[in-house]
Amino acid sequence: MKEIFLGNVIRQRRLDLGLTQEQLGKGICEQATICRFEKGTQTPTHNRVKALLQRLGLPGNRYFAFLSKNEEMAEMLRNDIRKLEVLFHLSNDADRSEIRAHIWSKLYELENIMDQDDQITRQYILYNRVSVGCPIKPYDPAEQITILMKAIRLTVPRFEMDAIHSFHFSDDELNIIGLLAYSYLEMGQNRTAISIYHQLFQYMKKNGLQSQSCIRLFCRIASHYARTLCAERRYEESIEIAELGWNACIEHEHYLFLPSLLTTLASCHYLKGNTDQSTAFYYQAYYLLKSIKDERFLPILKEEIKERLNLEILY
């Protein structure tokens, strides 16, 4: 009964979006599999069901079927990797090397238990390797883009960066696009990054934030997008995006990128000559960074506040 119910949900949502079975399953599974799934005669693997639901803008955790032993182990590894990545991004350079090695070890474990035709897990592994960097020799931005394009085209074969609106994406696919934009930023190609961020931001606003992963990505994209617009002196646009990200962080209780958003707001208002507003945002950003024990950016932010506003933060 559960398979029939879920198949009906997917069929109705697919029809509402005007998608064929082939379009929905492209890169995830065959059209015949979708057909059998919608009829309730076959249930794809957990990974594939979650990706299909996310492409349809439905929460991937709606699927509660029993997992096989390998699927359960893979899910546990993904959870471990997520926790380690949060630590990685909050840690200083001295601690990152050890955390990165742990993440790569978990990714190797995941690679060893996945099925040979599991493109979704293969894509996830490629994305995470780029996200934390290679432990031997860091990827340069051009290498990152090559790997990420290979990853996204595992499940979206015809993907093009100037036609994001033409596709429906899973959360993992959206994360890859966000990291692609950031890689272009690292190459100094701000306009290309802004174009990708703009398309991605509009896509996510249109399709809604249905999962914790999608909420995290929206906040991260808002942070990077706003900062890039500020660097290009597009202050009003930067403030608008940063405020949308700020509101999303508060509404969904996701605070990791809030200090970055507040810092961008502070910078934009300073450069526009709004000293009082800039001061308020800088202080909020500083004490948020202290509260989450992010030691990487505290000295940088403290120096920026002193240089711009001639204010000394003593504690």
C-alpha positions in Angstrom: 0.0 0.0 0.0 2.8 2.4 0.8 4.4 1.9 -2.6 1.0 2.6 -4.3 0.5 5.7 -2.3 3.9 7.1 -3.0 3.7 6.2 -6.7 0.4 8.1 -6.9 1.9 11.1 -5.2 4.8 11.1 -7.6 2.6 10.6 -10.6 0.3 13.5 -9.6 3.1 15.9 -8.9 4.9 14.9 -12.2 1.7 15.7 -14.1 1.2 19.0 -12.3 4.7 20.0 -13.4 4.1 18.8 -17.0 6.9 16.3 -16.9 7.0 13.0 -18.8 8.2 9.9 -17.0 11.4 10.0 -19.1 12.1 13.7 -18.2 11.6 13.0 -14.5 13.9 9.9 -14.5 16.6 11.3 -16.7 19.9 10.3 -15.2 18.3 8.6 -12.2 16.4 5.6 -13.6 14.7 4.3 -16.7 11.3 5.5 -17.8 10.0 1.9 -17.4 11.1 2.0 -13.7 9.1 5.2 -13.2 6.1 3.6 -14.8 6.2 0.5 -12.6 6.8 2.8 -9.5 3.8 4.9 -10.3 1.7 1.7 -10.6 3.0 0.4 -7.3 4.6 -2.7 -8.8 8.2 -1.7 -8.1 10.0 0.4 -5.5 13.4 1.9 -6.7 16.3 2.1 -4.2 16.2 4.6 -1.4 18.7 6.9 -3.1 16.6 7.0 -6.3 13.3 7.6 -4.6 14.8 10.5 -2.6 16.3 12.1 -5.7 13.0 11.7 -7.6 11.0 13.4 -4.8 13.5 16.2 -4.6 13.4 16.8 -8.3 9.6 17.2 -7.9 10.1 19.7 -5.2 8.9 17.3 -2.5 10.8 16.5 0.7 13.1 13.5 0.2 12.4 12.3 3.8 8.8 11.5 2.8 10.0 8.0 1.9 10.0 5.8 5.0 10.4 2.3 3.5 12.8 -0.2 5.1 16.4 0.2 4.0 18.7 -2.7 2.8 21.8 -3.3 4.9 24.0 -1.4 2.4 21.5 1.5 2.1 21.4 1.8 5.9 25.2 1.8 6.0 25.4 4.4 3.2 22.9 6.6 5.1 25.0 6.4 8.2 28.1 7.3 6.3 26.3 10.3 4.7 25.3 11.5 8.2 28.9 11.1 9.4 30.2 13.1 6.4 27.6 15.9 7.0 28.7 16.3 10.6 32.4 16.2 9.7 31.9 18.9 7.0 30.3 21.3 9.5 33.3 20.8 11.7 35.6 21.2 8.7 34.1 24.6 7.6 34.2 25.9 11.2 37.8 24.8 11.9 41.0 26.6 11.4 43.6 25.5 8.9 45.6 23.6 11.4 42.7 21.3 12.2 41.2 21.0 8.8 43.8 18.5 7.5 42.8 15.8 10.0 39.1 16.4 9.4 39.6 16.3 5.7 41.3 12.9 6.0 38.4 11.6 8.0 35.9 12.8 5.3 37.9 11.1 2.5 38.1 7.9 4.6 34.3 7.9 4.9 33.9 8.7 1.1 36.1 5.7 0.3 33.9 3.5 2.5 30.8 4.8 0.7 32.4 4.1 -2.7 33.3 0.5 -1.7 29.7 -0.4 -0.7 27.8 1.4 -3.6 26.4 -0.4 -6.6 28.3 0.0 -9.8 25.4 1.7 -11.5 24.6 4.0 -8.6 25.2 7.4 -10.3 23.6 9.3 -7.4 26.1 8.1 -4.8 29.0 8.5 -7.4 27.8 12.1 -7.9 27.7 12.7 -4.1 31.2 11.5 -3.7 32.6 13.7 -6.4 30.8 16.7 -5.0 32.2 16.2 -1.5 35.7 15.6 -2.6 35.7 19.0 -4.3 33.9 20.6 -1.4 36.7 19.7 1.1 39.6 19.5 -1.3 42.1 16.8 -2.1 44.3 15.8 0.9 47.4 15.5 -1.2 47.3 18.4 -3.6 44.4 20.9 -3.4 42.2 21.2 -6.5 42.6 24.4 -8.4 39.3 26.1 -9.5 39.6 24.8 -13.1 39.9 21.3 -11.8 37.0 21.8 -9.5 34.8 23.0 -12.4 35.8 20.0 -14.5 34.9 17.5 -11.7 31.7 19.3 -10.8 30.5 19.4 -14.4 31.2 15.6 -14.7 29.2 15.1 -11.4 26.1 17.1 -12.5 26.0 15.4 -15.9 25.9 12.0 -14.3 22.2 12.7 -13.5 21.5 15.7 -15.7 23.3 14.8 -19.0 22.2 17.9 -20.9 23.0 20.4 -18.1 24.1 23.8 -19.2 24.9 26.7 -16.8 22.8 29.3 -18.8 19.6 27.2 -18.7 19.2 26.2 -15.0 15.5 27.1 -15.2 14.9 24.4 -17.8 15.6 21.5 -15.4 14.3 20.0 -12.1 17.0 19.3 -9.6 17.5 17.1 -6.5 19.2 18.7 -3.4 22.6 17.1 -4.3 22.4 18.6 -7.8 21.6 22.0 -6.5 24.6 21.8 -4.2 26.8 21.0 -7.1 25.6 24.1 -9.0 26.2 26.2 -6.0 29.8 24.9 -5.7 30.3 25.5 -9.5 29.4 29.2 -8.9 31.9 29.4 -6.0 34.6 27.8 -8.2 34.1 30.5 -10.8 34.4 33.1 -8.0 37.8 31.5 -7.0 38.9 31.9 -10.7 38.0 35.6 -10.5 35.1 35.2 -13.0 32.6 37.2 -10.9 30.1 37.8 -13.6 29.8 34.1 -14.5 29.4 33.3 -10.8 26.7 36.1 -10.4 24.9 34.6 -13.4 24.8 31.2 -11.9 23.9 32.5 -8.4 21.0 34.6 -9.9 19.6 31.6 -11.8 20.0 29.3 -8.8 18.4 31.8 -6.4 15.4 32.4 -8.6 15.0 28.6 -9.1 15.0 28.0 -5.3 12.6 30.9 -4.6 10.2 29.5 -7.2 10.4 25.9 -6.1 10.5 26.5 -2.3 12.6 25.2 0.5 11.4 21.7 1.2 14.3 20.1 3.1 17.0 21.0 5.6 19.6 20.5 2.8 17.8 22.9 0.6 17.5 25.5 3.4 21.2 25.3 4.1 22.0 25.7 0.4 19.7 28.7 0.1 21.4 30.5 3.0 24.9 29.6 1.6 23.9 30.8 -1.9 22.5 34.1 -0.4 25.8 34.6 1.5 28.1 34.1 -1.5 25.8 35.9 -4.0 25.4 38.9 -1.8 29.1 39.1 -1.1 29.9 38.9 -4.8 27.4 41.6 -5.7 29.0 43.8 -3.0 32.4 43.3 -4.5 31.0 44.4 -7.9 29.6 47.6 -6.2 26.0 46.5 -6.7 25.2 47.5 -3.2 21.4 47.7 -3.3 21.1 44.3 -5.0 23.6 42.9 -2.4 21.5 44.2 0.5 18.3 42.8 -1.0 19.8 39.3 -1.3 21.5 39.4 2.1 18.3 40.4 3.7 16.4 37.5 2.1 19.1 35.1 3.3 19.0 36.7 6.8 15.3 36.2 7.0 15.6 32.5 5.8 18.3 31.9 8.5 16.0 33.2 11.2 12.8 31.6 9.9 14.4 28.1 9.5 16.7 28.4 12.5 19.8 27.9 10.4 22.5 30.2 11.6 25.8 29.0 10.1 25.8 31.6 7.3 24.2 34.4 9.3 27.5 36.0 10.3 28.6 36.2 6.7 25.3 37.7 5.6 25.5 40.3 8.4 29.1 41.2 7.5 28.0 41.8 3.9 25.2 44.0 5.1 27.7 45.9 7.3 30.1 46.3 4.4 27.4 47.5 1.9 26.1 50.1 4.4 29.6 51.3 5.2 30.4 51.8 1.5 27.0 53.6 1.0 27.9 55.9 3.9 25.4 54.5 6.4 27.8 54.4 9.4 25.3 53.7 12.1 23.7 50.8 10.3 27.1 49.4 9.3 28.3 49.5 13.0 25.2 47.6 14.2 25.6 44.9 11.6 29.4 44.5 12.2 28.8 44.0 16.0 26.1 41.5 15.4 28.3 39.5 13.0 31.3 39.6 15.4 29.4 38.3 18.4 27.6 35.6 16.4 31.1 34.4 15.2 32.2 34.3 18.8 29.1 32.4 19.9 29.6 29.7 17.3 33.4 29.6 18.0 34.4 30.4 14.5 38.0 31.3 15.1 39.0 31.8 11.4 37.2 35.0 10.6 37.1 36.7 14.1 40.6 38.4 13.7 39.8 39.4 10.1 36.5 40.9 11.1 37.9 42.6 14.2 40.6 44.3 12.0 38.0 45.4 9.4 35.9 47.0 12.1 38.9 48.9 13.5 40.1 50.0 10.0 36.7 51.1 8.8 35.0 52.4 11.9 37.9 53.1 14.2 36.3 50.9 16.9 38.3 48.5 19.1 36.5 45.3 20.2 38.0 44.3 23.5 36.2 41.0 24.1 
